[in-house]
Structures are given as C-alpha cells and as structure tokens.
C-alpha cells in the first residue's frame, strides 16, 4: 500500500509546529523529505515518521 501524502498543515500538526515554522524548516533544509506534486508541497507519511524517529535517536 502506498504511503499517505500529507500537506504542510498536516505535518505541522504532527510536529506540533505552525505551518509557517514547517515552511521555514523546508527553506533551511531541516524538514522531513518532501516534493512538489501538482503545485503543492507534499510529504510521505513514512518520511515524517522517519524524521521523528531520527530526532529521538539523535537525542539518546
């Protein structure tokens, strides 16, 4: 089954950030992997989960 695609607002909610903060993370290159699809920034759910897991791994 294909990953669910998430919008910036969905990722912001998942990370506890505002959409503007996620946009800034994209600009800085510190956001989860994403792509432009049909003119919208999209994230694969698995990439967002991997981003969160990596943050916890670095904190240990």
Residue frames as qw, qx, qy, qz and C-alpha x, y, z in Angstrom:
[[0.000, 0.888, 0.460, 0.000, 0.00, 0.00, 0.00],
 [0.390, 0.546, -0.022, 0.741, 1.28, 3.45, -0.88],
 [0.289, -0.246, -0.460, 0.803, 2.13, 5.98, 1.78],
 [0.021, 0.877, 0.474, -0.078, -0.45, 8.59, 2.66],
 [0.396, 0.396, 0.045, 0.827, 0.55, 12.02, 1.34],
 [0.314, -0.718, -0.443, 0.437, 0.49, 14.88, 3.83],
 [0.225, 0.841, 0.124, 0.475, 0.27, 18.63, 3.31],
 [0.272, 0.400, -0.424, 0.765, 2.32, 21.19, 5.25],
 [0.503, -0.470, 0.148, -0.710, -0.60, 21.76, 7.62],
 [0.944, -0.198, -0.221, -0.144, -0.75, 18.02, 8.38],
 [0.724, 0.186, -0.403, 0.528, 2.99, 17.83, 9.05],
 [0.029, -0.507, 0.291, -0.811, 2.81, 20.96, 11.20],
 [0.745, -0.428, 0.013, -0.512, 0.10, 19.38, 13.32],
 [0.951, -0.046, -0.284, 0.115, 2.09, 16.12, 13.63],
 [0.604, 0.230, -0.346, 0.680, 5.25, 18.00, 14.70],
 [0.362, -0.744, -0.430, 0.362, 3.45, 20.45, 16.99],
 [0.296, -0.237, 0.175, 0.909, 4.55, 23.40, 14.86],
 [0.416, 0.678, 0.206, -0.570, 2.79, 26.04, 12.81],
 [0.773, 0.526, 0.302, 0.185, 2.64, 25.73, 9.02],
 [0.218, 0.944, -0.215, 0.121, 4.92, 28.78, 8.84],
 [0.469, -0.658, 0.589, 0.016, 7.51, 27.03, 11.01],
 [0.813, 0.101, 0.551, 0.159, 7.42, 23.96, 8.76],
 [0.564, 0.806, 0.098, 0.153, 7.84, 26.23, 5.71],
 [0.085, -0.900, 0.423, -0.070, 10.88, 27.76, 7.39],
 [0.701, -0.342, 0.622, 0.075, 12.25, 24.26, 8.10],
 [0.788, 0.478, 0.351, 0.169, 11.85, 23.45, 4.39],
 [0.288, 0.938, -0.136, 0.138, 13.71, 26.65, 3.49],
 [0.300, -0.770, 0.557, -0.082, 16.54, 25.76, 5.91],
 [0.614, 0.335, -0.706, -0.114, 16.69, 22.15, 4.74],
 [0.071, -0.233, 0.835, -0.494, 15.77, 20.76, 8.17],
 [0.725, 0.056, 0.183, -0.661, 12.27, 19.47, 7.37],
 [0.714, 0.042, 0.699, 0.011, 11.29, 15.91, 6.51],
 [0.211, -0.063, 0.712, 0.667, 11.82, 14.92, 2.87],
 [0.434, 0.619, 0.447, -0.478, 9.15, 16.40, 0.60],
 [0.317, 0.103, 0.638, 0.694, 8.31, 17.06, -3.05],
 [0.357, 0.337, 0.015, -0.871, 6.19, 19.40, -5.12],
 [0.182, 0.251, 0.925, 0.221, 3.24, 17.46, -6.53],
 [0.059, 0.703, 0.622, 0.341, 0.62, 19.24, -8.63],
 [0.071, 0.672, -0.012, 0.737, 1.90, 22.58, -7.33],
 [0.625, -0.698, 0.059, -0.346, 1.63, 21.63, -3.64],
 [0.098, 0.534, -0.784, 0.301, 4.35, 20.63, -1.18],
 [0.904, -0.206, -0.181, -0.329, 3.68, 17.03, -0.16],
 [0.151, -0.537, 0.790, -0.253, 5.27, 14.73, 2.40],
 [0.691, -0.063, -0.700, -0.168, 5.09, 10.94, 2.59],
 [0.704, -0.630, 0.026, -0.327, 3.82, 9.84, 5.97],
 [0.942, -0.136, -0.099, 0.289, 6.71, 7.36, 6.30],
 [0.499, 0.454, -0.166, 0.719, 9.26, 10.17, 5.75],
 [0.313, -0.700, 0.120, -0.631, 7.67, 12.23, 8.53],
 [0.892, -0.440, -0.007, -0.104, 7.73, 9.23, 10.88],
 [0.847, 0.138, -0.132, 0.496, 11.38, 8.54, 9.97],
 [0.168, 0.654, -0.153, 0.722, 12.19, 12.21, 10.69],
 [0.600, -0.656, 0.111, -0.445, 10.66, 11.91, 14.16],
 [0.968, -0.213, -0.034, 0.131, 12.44, 8.60, 14.88],
 [0.664, 0.389, -0.168, 0.616, 15.78, 10.10, 13.78],
 [0.131, -0.731, 0.176, -0.646, 15.28, 13.04, 16.15],
 [0.804, -0.532, 0.123, -0.236, 14.77, 10.64, 19.06],
 [0.940, 0.072, -0.075, 0.326, 17.77, 8.55, 18.01],
 [0.408, 0.576, -0.202, 0.679, 19.99, 11.66, 17.99],
 [0.403, -0.718, 0.148, -0.548, 18.70, 12.69, 21.43],
 [0.939, -0.337, -0.067, -0.008, 19.85, 9.39, 23.00]]
